[in-house]
Amino acid sequence: MNPSKVKTTKQESASKNIYLSIVMPAYNEERNIIKSLSSIFSYLNGYDFSSEVLIVDDGSSDRTPELVSDFCKGHKDFRLIKNPH
């Protein structure tokens, strides 16, 4: 992975102390991704600690990046990282 090509959908706050980070790889997962992200959100919502979910799209050729991006707009602790090829 070339760090200069990696793109994120929003800036991370340097002042936020994150207790848990989840990194989720995704490649052509348009059929499953929203259900998976919703499950993770529901699970994390039951706890009182700061967290972030980083979804790393590895050059999907389907709608995975668009679906994840839309999901992230409504869930502030979720972030899409695109790794274009």
Secondary structure, 3 states (H helix, E strand, C coil): CCHHHCEECCCCCCCCCCCEEEEEEECCCCCCHHHHHHHHHHHHHCCCCCEEEEEEECCCCCCHHHHHHHHHHCCCCEEEEECCC
